[in-house]
Amino acid sequence: METTTVNLGADFLFPKLHGMWSRALCGESLRRLVAAGSPEALGRALAAYGLDTSARADFQKRLHAHGIAELAAVQRLADPRSARFYGAFIERHFFENLKTILHHFVLPDGEVDIRFLLIESPELPPLDADRIEAARHINQLFRLLPPHPIREQLLPLLVELDETRDLLRAECRLDRLFYDRLAAAARGLPLPMRKAGCGLVRTEIDHVNLVMVLRNVSLYRLPEENLAELFIPGGLALPGPLLEGLAGARSRREVVAALPRALQALLGPLVEAPLYASENVLWDDLYRRALALFKDFEHPALSTVAFPFLKRSEVLNIGRVFEGFHFGLPAADILEMMIGATHV
């Protein structure tokens, strides 16, 4: 959504962002929290975030709303082009809400209240959860979607989903719409941060595509031509022809052997490990890249473009710690799920 900015510039934002990140649950503070293994310790740690860990039903949506609010606070201080990038980054949650709506439409669950699942924020297009939950046909659902630049593009997606009931394909199409908008916003960043911003977005696209390939050889087993239709264009290390070749892979070892050397180094040691280990090392790689840019004190503008990626990792980590404590997982198992836990 559009927001008013005051355009204070990178020199002002640099110390503000570093002050915000100094209070983040990351690195050593995250490891200490996990080692404590206590829901009470998590509650104390999140008191400053205004989050109540005693209410599990809507904790995750409130956590994401907090993350949105932090990014929106930075957005209001940024120059207009950086503000658009932050807006596109925040918009991820609108697309996640759309996925939730589509999942509920195709696989309704009378025991789950969609209101507990949809992320609410003044920064997101409003959604009438009650009416959406009551929608019984695709045209009715479409009419309930809020105004948005991609709204008209959703109609053919909804019609196809109504015919095929293929949620994976619909979700991948939503991802493609989201990354199209995020990549366009990155290309519009001020010149000092444009290359870095595009690099982070394109690396994330690579990782999303690679996760899809790894899941396919391990779980989905989609035919090559079907998988190729799910990829998101615009990656950095995995251009179209390489992705097309990966679509035909039939084992994780075969996937890794076809990758560029840097990705081979990341994933090669994990071909026999559980799938989540490979996925997590990819997100850890994105975190490491963002953190290096954030700490580049000679180029303070880079902190502005790196911060949203770091904040997203923090939010995901807190959510995983919360769920890990709830299910009584050992600290060592929870730490394995953390993004960037080894980076301070």
GUROSE-621444 format. One record per atom (N, C-alpha, C): residue in one letter; x, y, z. Coordinates in steps of 0.2 Angstrom, whole numbers, padded with zeros to 4 digits, always signed. Layout:
N
AXYZ
...
//
This chain:
344
M+0004-0006+0000
M+0000+0000+0000
M+0004+0006+0000
E+0002+0012-0003
E+0006+0018-0003
E+0006+0021+0004
T+0012+0024+0005
T+0013+0027+0012
T+0017+0034+0011
T+0016+0038+0016
T+0020+0044+0015
T+0027+0044+0018
T+0032+0046+0015
T+0039+0046+0017
T+0041+0053+0018
V+0046+0053+0023
V+0050+0059+0024
V+0057+0060+0021
N+0059+0054+0018
N+0065+0055+0014
N+0071+0058+0018
L+0073+0054+0024
L+0079+0056+0028
L+0085+0054+0025
G+0085+0049+0021
G+0092+0047+0018
G+0095+0041+0021
A+0100+0038+0018
A+0104+0033+0020
A+0108+0034+0026
D+0111+0040+0027
D+0115+0042+0032
D+0111+0043+0039
F+0105+0044+0038
F+0101+0044+0044
F+0098+0037+0046
L+0096+0034+0041
L+0094+0027+0042
L+0099+0022+0044
F+0105+0023+0043
F+0111+0018+0044
F+0111+0017+0052
P+0112+0023+0056
P+0112+0021+0063
P+0105+0019+0066
K+0100+0021+0063
K+0093+0019+0066
K+0092+0011+0065
L+0094+0009+0059
L+0093+0002+0057
L+0098-0002+0061
H+0104+0000+0063
H+0109-0004+0067
H+0106-0004+0074
G+0103+0002+0076
G+0100+0002+0083
G+0095-0003+0083
M+0090-0004+0078
M+0085-0008+0078
M+0088-0015+0078
W+0093-0017+0074
W+0095-0024+0074
W+0099-0026+0080
S+0102-0021+0084
S+0105-0022+0090
S+0101-0025+0095
R+0094-0024+0094
R+0089-0027+0099
R+0086-0033+0096
A+0088-0035+0091
A+0085-0041+0087
A+0087-0048+0091
L+0082-0053+0090
L+0084-0059+0093
L+0088-0063+0087
C+0094-0063+0087
C+0099-0066+0082
C+0105-0067+0085
G+0109-0071+0082
G+0116-0073+0084
G+0116-0076+0091
E+0120-0073+0095
E+0121-0076+0102
E+0115-0075+0106
S+0111-0070+0106
S+0105-0069+0110
S+0100-0075+0108
L+0100-0076+0101
L+0095-0082+0099
L+0097-0088+0102
R+0104-0090+0102
R+0106-0096+0104
R+0105-0097+0112
R+0106-0091+0115
R+0105-0091+0123
R+0097-0093+0124
L+0093-0090+0120
L+0086-0091+0121
L+0084-0098+0120
V+0086-0101+0114
V+0085-0108+0113
V+0088-0112+0118
A+0094-0111+0121
A+0097-0115+0126
A+0093-0115+0132
A+0089-0109+0134
A+0085-0109+0140
A+0080-0114+0139
G+0077-0115+0133
G+0072-0120+0132
G+0066-0119+0136
S+0064-0113+0137
S+0058-0111+0142
S+0054-0107+0138
P+0047-0108+0138
P+0042-0104+0135
P+0042-0097+0139
E+0044-0098+0146
E+0044-0092+0150
E+0049-0087+0148
A+0055-0090+0146
A+0061-0086+0144
A+0059-0082+0137
L+0055-0086+0133
L+0053-0083+0126
L+0048-0077+0128
G+0044-0078+0132
G+0039-0073+0134
G+0042-0067+0136
R+0047-0068+0140
R+0051-0062+0143
R+0055-0058+0137
A+0058-0062+0133
A+0062-0060+0127
A+0057-0056+0122
L+0051-0058+0122
L+0046-0055+0117
L+0042-0049+0120
A+0043-0048+0127
A+0039-0043+0130
A+0040-0036+0126
A+0046-0035+0124
A+0048-0029+0121
A+0044-0028+0114
Y+0042-0034+0111
Y+0039-0034+0105
Y+0031-0033+0106
G+0029-0033+0112
G+0022-0033+0113
G+0018-0039+0111
L+0022-0045+0112
L+0019-0051+0110
L+0018-0055+0116
D+0012-0058+0116
D+0010-0063+0122
D+0010-0070+0119
T+0015-0073+0122
T+0016-0080+0120
T+0011-0085+0123
S+0007-0083+0127
S+0002-0088+0130
S-0004-0089+0126
A-0005-0085+0121
A-0010-0086+0116
A-0008-0089+0110
R-0008-0096+0109
R-0005-0099+0103
R-0009-0098+0097
A-0016-0098+0098
A-0020-0098+0092
A-0018-0092+0087
D-0016-0086+0089
D-0015-0081+0084
D-0008-0078+0085
F-0003-0082+0088
F+0003-0079+0089
F+0007-0078+0083
Q+0007-0082+0078
Q+0010-0082+0072
Q+0008-0075+0068
K+0002-0074+0068
K-0001-0068+0064
K+0001-0062+0067
R+0001-0062+0074
R+0003-0056+0078
R+0011-0055+0077
L+0015-0060+0077
L+0022-0060+0076
L+0023-0057+0069
H+0020-0059+0064
H+0021-0056+0057
H+0019-0049+0057
A+0013-0047+0060
A+0011-0041+0060
A+0016-0036+0063
H+0020-0038+0069
H+0025-0035+0072
H+0031-0033+0067
G+0032-0039+0063
G+0038-0038+0058
G+0036-0033+0053
I+0030-0033+0051
I+0027-0028+0046
I+0028-0021+0048
A+0026-0020+0055
A+0026-0013+0058
A+0033-0011+0058
E+0038-0015+0059
E+0045-0013+0060
E+0047-0010+0053
L+0045-0014+0048
L+0047-0012+0041
L+0044-0006+0039
A+0037-0005+0041
A+0034+0001+0039
A+0036+0007+0042
A+0039+0006+0048
A+0042+0012+0052
A+0048+0014+0048
V+0052+0010+0045
V+0058+0012+0041
V+0056+0014+0034
Q+0051+0011+0032
Q+0048+0014+0025
Q+0046+0021+0025
R+0043+0023+0031
R+0041+0030+0031
R+0046+0035+0032
L+0052+0033+0033
L+0058+0037+0034
L+0063+0037+0028
A+0061+0032+0023
A+0066+0031+0017
A+0064+0036+0012
D+0069+0036+0007
D+0067+0040+0001
D+0062+0036-0003
P+0059+0039-0008
P+0053+0036-0011
P+0054+0029-0015
R+0060+0029-0018
R+0062+0023-0021
R+0063+0017-0016
S+0067+0018-0011
S+0068+0013-0006
S+0061+0012-0002
A+0057+0017-0001
A+0050+0015+0002
A+0046+0011-0003
R+0047+0011-0009
R+0043+0007-0014
R+0046-0001-0013
F+0052-0001-0012
F+0055-0008-0011
F+0053-0011-0004
Y+0052-0007+0001
Y+0050-0009+0007
Y+0042-0011+0006
G+0039-0007+0003
G+0032-0009+0002
G+0031-0015-0002
A+0035-0017-0007
A+0035-0023-0011
A+0037-0029-0006
F+0041-0028-0002
F+0043-0033+0003
F+0038-0034+0008
I+0035-0029+0010
I+0029-0030+0015
I+0023-0034+0012
E+0023-0033+0005
E+0017-0035+0001
E+0017-0043+0001
R+0023-0046+0003
R+0024-0053+0003
R+0018-0056+0007
H+0016-0053+0013
H+0011-0055+0017
H+0004-0055+0014
F+0003-0050+0009
F-0003-0050+0006
F-0004-0057+0002
F+0002-0058-0002
F+0002-0065-0006
F+0001-0071-0001
E+0004-0071+0004
E+0003-0076+0009
E-0004-0077+0011
N-0007-0071+0012
N-0014-0071+0014
N-0019-0074+0008
L-0017-0073+0002
L-0020-0075-0004
L-0019-0083-0004
K-0013-0085-0002
K-0012-0093-0002
K-0017-0096+0003
T-0017-0093+0009
T-0022-0095+0014
T-0029-0096+0012
I-0031-0090+0009
I-0038-0090+0006
I-0039-0096+0001
L-0035-0097-0004
L-0035-0102-0009
L-0035-0109-0006
H-0031-0110-0001
H-0031-0116+0003
H-0037-0118+0006
H-0040-0113+0009
H-0046-0114+0013
H-0052-0115+0008
F-0052-0112+0002
F-0057-0112-0003
F-0057-0120-0005
V-0051-0122-0007
V-0051-0129-0010
V-0051-0134-0005
L-0048-0133+0001
L-0049-0138+0007
L-0052-0135+0013
P-0058-0134+0013
P-0061-0130+0019
P-0061-0135+0025
D-0059-0132+0031
D-0059-0135+0037
D-0063-0131+0042
G-0069-0134+0044
G-0073-0131+0048
G-0071-0130+0055
E-0065-0134+0057
E-0062-0133+0064
E-0057-0127+0064
V-0055-0124+0058
V-0050-0119+0058
V-0054-0112+0056
D-0053-0107+0060
D-0056-0101+0059
D-0051-0097+0055
I-0052-0095+0049
I-0048-0092+0044
I-0045-0085+0047
R-0049-0082+0052
R-0047-0076+0055
R-0041-0076+0059
F-0039-0082+0061
F-0033-0083+0065
F-0027-0084+0061
L-0028-0085+0054
L-0023-0087+0049
L-0021-0081+0045
L-0026-0076+0044
L-0025-0071+0039
L-0021-0065+0043
I-0015-0063+0041
I-0011-0058+0044
I-0015-0051+0043
E-0016-0047+0048
E-0019-0041+0048
E-0014-0035+0049
S-0014-0030+0045
S-0010-0025+0046
S-0013-0019+0042
P-0012-0013+0045
P-0014-0007+0041
P-0010-0006+0035
E-0004-0010+0034
E+0000-0009+0028
E-0002-0014+0022
L-0007-0018+0024
L-0009-0023+0019
L-0017-0022+0017
P-0018-0024+0011
P-0025-0023+0009
P-0030-0026+0013
P-0035-0023+0015
P-0040-0027+0020
P-0044-0032+0017
L-0045-0037+0021
L-0049-0043+0019
L-0054-0045+0024
D-0060-0046+0021
D-0066-0047+0025
D-0066-0055+0026
A-0063-0057+0032
A-0062-0064+0033
A-0069-0068+0033
D-0074-0065+0036
D-0080-0068+0037
D-0084-0070+0030
R-0084-0065+0026
R-0087-0066+0019
R-0083-0070+0015
I-0076-0070+0015
I-0072-0074+0012
I-0073-0081+0014
E-0073-0082+0020
E-0074-0089+0023
E-0081-0092+0020
A-0086-0088+0019
A-0092-0090+0017
A-0093-0091+0010
A-0088-0089+0006
A-0088-0089-0002
A-0089-0096-0004
R-0094-0097-0009
R-0095-0104-0011
R-0093-0105-0018
H-0092-0100-0022
H-0090-0101-0029
H-0084-0096-0031
I-0080-0097-0036
I-0074-0094-0037
I-0076-0086-0039
N-0081-0085-0043
N-0083-0078-0044
N-0085-0074-0038
Q-0088-0077-0034
Q-0090-0074-0027
Q-0083-0072-0023
L-0079-0077-0023
L-0072-0076-0020
L-0068-0070-0023
F-0068-0070-0030
F-0065-0065-0033
F-0068-0058-0032
R-0074-0057-0031
R-0077-0051-0030
R-0076-0048-0023
L-0074-0053-0019
L-0072-0051-0012
L-0065-0049-0011
L-0061-0050-0016
L-0054-0048-0015
L-0053-0040-0016
P-0048-0037-0012
P-0048-0030-0012
P-0045-0027-0018
P-0045-0021-0019
P-0042-0018-0025
P-0034-0019-0024
H-0031-0020-0030
H-0024-0021-0030
H-0021-0021-0037
P-0015-0019-0038
P-0013-0019-0045
P-0013-0026-0048
I-0013-0031-0045
I-0012-0038-0048
I-0019-0041-0048
R-0024-0038-0046
R-0031-0041-0045
R-0033-0044-0051
E-0033-0041-0057
E-0036-0044-0063
E-0032-0050-0065
Q-0025-0050-0063
Q-0021-0056-0065
Q-0023-0062-0060
L-0027-0061-0055
L-0029-0066-0051
L-0035-0070-0054
L-0039-0067-0058
L-0045-0070-0060
L-0043-0077-0064
P-0039-0077-0069
P-0037-0083-0073
P-0034-0088-0068
L-0030-0086-0063
L-0027-0090-0058
L-0033-0094-0054
L-0038-0090-0052
L-0043-0093-0048
L-0047-0098-0053
V-0049-0096-0059
V-0053-0100-0063
V-0049-0107-0064
E-0042-0107-0065
E-0039-0113-0066
E-0039-0117-0060
L-0038-0114-0054
L-0038-0117-0048
L-0045-0121-0047
D-0050-0117-0049
D-0057-0120-0048
D-0058-0126-0052
E-0054-0127-0058
E-0055-0132-0063
E-0050-0138-0060
T-0044-0136-0058
T-0039-0141-0057
T-0038-0143-0050
R-0040-0139-0045
R-0039-0140-0038
R-0031-0141-0037
D-0027-0138-0041
D-0020-0139-0040
D-0017-0133-0036
L-0017-0134-0029
L-0015-0128-0025
L-0007-0127-0026
L-0003-0132-0027
L+0004-0130-0028
L+0005-0126-0034
R+0002-0127-0039
R+0002-0123-0045
R+0000-0116-0044
A-0006-0115-0041
A-0008-0109-0039
A-0004-0105-0035
E-0001-0108-0030
E+0004-0105-0025
E+0010-0102-0029
C+0013-0107-0033
C+0018-0105-0037
C+0017-0099-0042
R+0011-0098-0044
R+0009-0093-0048
R+0009-0086-0044
L+0006-0087-0038
L+0006-0081-0034
L+0013-0079-0032
D+0018-0084-0031
D+0025-0082-0030
D+0028-0078-0035
R+0026-0081-0041
R+0029-0077-0047
R+0026-0070-0048
L+0020-0069-0046
L+0017-0062-0046
L+0021-0058-0041
F+0022-0061-0035
F+0025-0057-0029
F+0033-0055-0031
Y+0036-0060-0034
Y+0043-0059-0036
Y+0044-0054-0042
D+0039-0054-0046
D+0039-0049-0052
D+0039-0042-0049
R+0035-0041-0044
R+0034-0035-0041
R+0040-0033-0037
L+0043-0038-0033
L+0049-0036-0028
L+0055-0035-0033
A+0056-0039-0038
A+0061-0037-0042
A+0061-0031-0046
A+0055-0029-0048
A+0054-0022-0051
A+0056-0017-0046
A+0054-0017-0040
A+0055-0012-0035
A+0063-0012-0034
A+0066-0018-0034
A+0073-0018-0033
A+0077-0014-0039
R+0074-0015-0045
R+0077-0012-0050
R+0076-0004-0050
G+0071-0002-0046
G+0070+0005-0046
G+0074+0008-0040
L+0077+0004-0036
L+0081+0007-0030
L+0086+0012-0032
P+0088+0017-0028
P+0093+0022-0029
P+0099+0018-0031
L+0103+0021-0035
L+0109+0018-0038
L+0114+0015-0033
P+0115+0018-0028
P+0120+0015-0023
P+0118+0009-0020
M+0112+0007-0020
M+0109+0001-0017
M+0106-0004-0022
R+0106-0002-0028
R+0102-0006-0033
R+0105-0012-0035
K+0112-0013-0036
K+0115-0019-0037
K+0114-0024-0031
A+0115-0021-0025
A+0114-0026-0019
A+0107-0028-0019
G+0102-0024-0019
G+0095-0026-0019
G+0093-0031-0024
C+0095-0030-0030
C+0093-0034-0035
C+0097-0041-0034
G+0103-0041-0032
G+0107-0047-0030
G+0103-0051-0025
L+0101-0048-0019
L+0097-0052-0014
L+0091-0055-0017
V+0087-0051-0020
V+0081-0053-0023
V+0082-0059-0028
R+0087-0058-0032
R+0088-0064-0037
R+0091-0070-0034
T+0095-0069-0028
T+0097-0075-0025
T+0091-0078-0021
E+0087-0074-0018
E+0081-0077-0015
E+0077-0081-0020
I+0076-0079-0026
I+0072-0082-0032
I+0076-0089-0033
D+0083-0089-0034
D+0087-0095-0035
D+0085-0100-0029
H+0085-0098-0023
H+0084-0102-0018
H+0077-0105-0018
V+0072-0101-0019
V+0065-0104-0020
V+0064-0109-0025
N+0067-0108-0031
N+0067-0112-0036
N+0071-0119-0035
L+0077-0118-0031
L+0081-0124-0029
L+0077-0128-0024
V+0074-0125-0019
V+0070-0129-0015
V+0064-0133-0018
M+0061-0130-0023
M+0056-0133-0027
M+0059-0139-0030
V+0065-0139-0033
V+0068-0144-0036
V+0070-0150-0031
L+0072-0148-0026
L+0074-0153-0020
L+0068-0156-0018
R+0063-0152-0017
R+0056-0156-0014
R+0054-0160-0020
N+0055-0159-0026
N+0052-0163-0031
N+0055-0170-0031
V+0062-0170-0031
V+0065-0176-0031
V+0064-0180-0025
S+0062-0177-0019
S+0062-0180-0013
S+0054-0182-0011
L+0050-0178-0014
L+0043-0178-0012
L+0038-0178-0017
Y+0038-0173-0022
Y+0032-0172-0026
Y+0032-0177-0032
R+0038-0178-0035
R+0039-0182-0041
R+0035-0180-0047
L+0035-0173-0048
L+0031-0171-0054
L+0035-0172-0060
P+0031-0173-0066
P+0035-0174-0072
P+0039-0168-0074
E+0044-0169-0078
E+0048-0163-0079
E+0045-0157-0082
E+0040-0158-0087
E+0037-0152-0090
E+0032-0149-0085
N+0029-0152-0080
N+0025-0149-0075
N+0029-0145-0070
L+0035-0148-0068
L+0039-0144-0063
L+0042-0138-0067
A+0044-0138-0073
A+0047-0132-0076
A+0042-0126-0076
E+0035-0128-0076
E+0030-0122-0076
E+0030-0119-0070
L+0033-0122-0064
L+0032-0119-0058
L+0038-0114-0056
F+0043-0114-0060
F+0049-0110-0058
F+0047-0102-0059
I+0051-0099-0055
I+0051-0091-0055
I+0056-0089-0059
P+0055-0085-0064
P+0061-0082-0068
P+0064-0076-0065
G+0070-0075-0067
G+0074-0069-0064
G+0079-0071-0059
G+0081-0077-0058
G+0086-0079-0053
G+0093-0077-0056
L+0098-0077-0051
L+0105-0075-0053
L+0109-0081-0055
A+0110-0086-0050
A+0114-0091-0052
A+0111-0097-0056
L+0105-0097-0056
L+0101-0103-0060
L+0097-0100-0065
P+0100-0098-0071
P+0096-0096-0077
P+0092-0101-0080
G+0087-0099-0084
G+0082-0103-0087
G+0085-0110-0089
P+0090-0110-0094
P+0092-0117-0096
P+0094-0121-0091
L+0098-0119-0086
L+0100-0123-0080
L+0094-0126-0077
L+0089-0121-0075
L+0083-0124-0072
L+0080-0129-0076
E+0079-0128-0082
E+0076-0133-0086
E+0079-0140-0086
G+0086-0140-0085
G+0089-0146-0084
G+0088-0149-0078
L+0088-0145-0072
L+0087-0147-0066
L+0080-0151-0065
A+0075-0148-0069
A+0068-0151-0069
A+0068-0158-0070
G+0073-0161-0074
G+0073-0168-0076
G+0077-0172-0071
A+0080-0169-0066
A+0084-0173-0061
A+0079-0178-0057
R+0082-0183-0055
R+0078-0188-0051
R+0081-0190-0044
S+0086-0186-0042
S+0089-0188-0035
S+0092-0181-0033
R+0093-0180-0027
R+0097-0174-0024
R+0104-0174-0026
R+0107-0180-0026
R+0114-0180-0029
R+0115-0178-0036
E+0110-0180-0040
E+0110-0178-0047
E+0109-0170-0047
V+0104-0167-0043
V+0103-0160-0043
V+0110-0156-0041
V+0113-0159-0036
V+0119-0155-0033
V+0124-0155-0039
A+0125-0161-0042
A+0130-0162-0047
A+0130-0157-0053
A+0123-0154-0054
A+0122-0150-0060
A+0123-0143-0058
L+0124-0141-0051
L+0123-0134-0049
L+0130-0131-0050
P+0130-0124-0050
P+0136-0120-0050
P+0140-0122-0044
R+0147-0121-0044
R+0151-0123-0038
R+0149-0120-0032
A+0147-0114-0031
A+0146-0111-0025
A+0140-0115-0021
L+0135-0116-0025
L+0129-0120-0023
L+0131-0127-0021
Q+0135-0130-0025
Q+0138-0137-0024
Q+0141-0137-0017
A+0145-0132-0015
A+0148-0132-0009
A+0143-0131-0003
L+0138-0128-0004
L+0133-0127+0001
L+0129-0134+0002
L+0127-0137-0003
L+0122-0143-0003
L+0126-0150-0003
G+0132-0150-0006
G+0135-0156-0007
G+0136-0160+0000
P+0138-0157+0005
P+0138-0161+0011
P+0131-0163+0014
L+0126-0161+0011
L+0119-0163+0014
L+0115-0167+0010
V+0118-0170+0005
V+0114-0174+0001
V+0110-0180+0004
E+0113-0183+0010
E+0111-0188+0013
E+0107-0186+0020
A+0107-0180+0021
A+0104-0177+0027
A+0096-0176+0026
P+0092-0175+0031
P+0085-0173+0030
P+0085-0167+0025
L+0079-0167+0022
L+0078-0162+0017
L+0078-0155+0020
Y+0076-0154+0026
Y+0075-0147+0029
Y+0082-0144+0030
A+0087-0149+0031
A+0094-0146+0032
A+0097-0143+0025
S+0095-0145+0019
S+0097-0142+0013
S+0093-0135+0012
E+0087-0135+0014
E+0083-0129+0013
E+0085-0124+0018
N+0087-0126+0024
N+0089-0121+0029
N+0096-0118+0027
V+0100-0122+0024
V+0107-0119+0022
V+0106-0114+0017
L+0101-0115+0013
L+0100-0110+0007
L+0098-0103+0011
W+0093-0104+0015
W+0091-0097+0019
W+0096-0094+0023
D+0100-0099+0026
D+0106-0096+0030
D+0111-0092+0025
D+0112-0095+0019
D+0116-0092+0014
D+0113-0085+0012
L+0107-0084+0011
L+0104-0078+0010
L+0105-0073+0016
Y+0104-0075+0022
Y+0105-0071+0028
Y+0112-0069+0028
R+0117-0073+0027
R+0124-0071+0027
R+0125-0066+0022
R+0123-0066+0016
R+0124-0061+0011
R+0121-0055+0013
A+0115-0055+0016
A+0112-0049+0019
A+0115-0046+0024
L+0118-0050+0029
L+0121-0047+0035
L+0128-0044+0033
A+0131-0047+0028
A+0138-0044+0025
A+0136-0037+0022
L+0131-0036+0019
L+0129-0030+0016
L+0127-0025+0022
F+0124-0027+0027
F+0121-0023+0032
F+0127-0020+0036
K+0133-0024+0036
K+0139-0022+0040
K+0144-0019+0036
D+0142-0017+0030
D+0147-0014+0026
D+0147-0006+0028
F+0151-0004+0033
F+0151+0002+0035
F+0153+0008+0031
E+0157+0005+0025
E+0159+0010+0020
E+0154+0012+0015
H+0148+0008+0015
H+0143+0009+0011
H+0136+0009+0015
P+0135+0014+0019
P+0129+0014+0023
P+0122+0013+0020
A+0122+0015+0013
A+0115+0014+0010
A+0114+0006+0009
L+0119+0002+0009
L+0117-0005+0009
L+0113-0008+0015
S+0114-0005+0021
S+0110-0007+0026
S+0103-0007+0025
T+0101-0001+0021
T+0093+0000+0020
T+0091-0006+0016
V+0094-0009+0011
V+0092-0014+0007
V+0092-0021+0010
A+0097-0021+0015
A+0098-0028+0018
A+0093-0029+0024
F+0091-0024+0027
F+0088-0025+0033
F+0081-0029+0033
P+0077-0028+0027
P+0071-0032+0027
P+0072-0039+0027
F+0078-0042+0024
F+0079-0049+0023
F+0081-0051+0030
L+0085-0047+0034
L+0087-0049+0041
L+0081-0049+0045
K+0077-0044+0045
K+0071-0044+0049
K+0066-0050+0047
R+0065-0052+0041
R+0061-0058+0040
R+0064-0064+0043
S+0071-0065+0043
S+0074-0071+0046
S+0073-0071+0053
E+0073-0065+0056
E+0072-0065+0064
E+0065-0067+0065
V+0060-0065+0061
V+0053-0066+0062
V+0052-0074+0061
L+0055-0077+0056
L+0054-0084+0055
L+0057-0088+0061
N+0063-0086+0063
N+0066-0089+0069
N+0062-0089+0075
I+0059-0083+0077
I+0055-0083+0083
I+0049-0087+0082
G+0046-0088+0076
G+0040-0092+0075
G+0042-0099+0076
R+0048-0101+0074
R+0051-0108+0075
R+0052-0110+0082
V+0055-0105+0085
V+0057-0106+0092
V+0050-0107+0096
F+0045-0103+0095
F+0039-0103+0098
F+0036-0110+0097
E+0036-0113+0091
E+0033-0119+0090
E+0037-0125+0093
G+0044-0124+0092
G+0048-0129+0095
G+0047-0130+0103
F+0046-0124+0106
F+0045-0125+0113
F+0038-0128+0115
H+0033-0126+0111
H+0027-0129+0112
H+0027-0136+0111
F+0030-0139+0106
F+0030-0146+0105
F+0036-0150+0109
G+0039-0146+0113
G+0044-0149+0118
G+0050-0152+0114
L+0052-0149+0109
L+0058-0151+0105
L+0065-0149+0109
P+0070-0154+0108
P+0076-0152+0112
P+0079-0146+0109
A+0083-0142+0113
A+0087-0136+0110
A+0091-0137+0104
A+0094-0143+0104
A+0098-0144+0098
A+0094-0145+0092
D+0088-0148+0092
D+0084-0148+0086
D+0082-0142+0084
I+0080-0137+0089
I+0077-0131+0087
I+0083-0127+0084
L+0089-0127+0087
L+0094-0123+0084
L+0096-0125+0077
E+0095-0131+0075
E+0096-0134+0068
E+0091-0130+0063
M+0085-0128+0066
M+0080-0124+0062
M+0081-0117+0061
M+0086-0114+0065
M+0087-0107+0065
M+0091-0105+0059
I+0089-0099+0056
I+0092-0096+0051
I+0097-0091+0053
G+0103-0092+0052
G+0109-0087+0054
G+0111-0087+0061
A+0109-0093+0064
A+0111-0093+0071
A+0118-0093+0073
T+0122-0095+0067
T+0130-0095+0068
T+0133-0088+0066
H+0129-0083+0064
H+0131-0077+0062
H+0129-0072+0067
V+0133-0067+0069
V+0132-0062+0074
V+0131-0056+0071
//
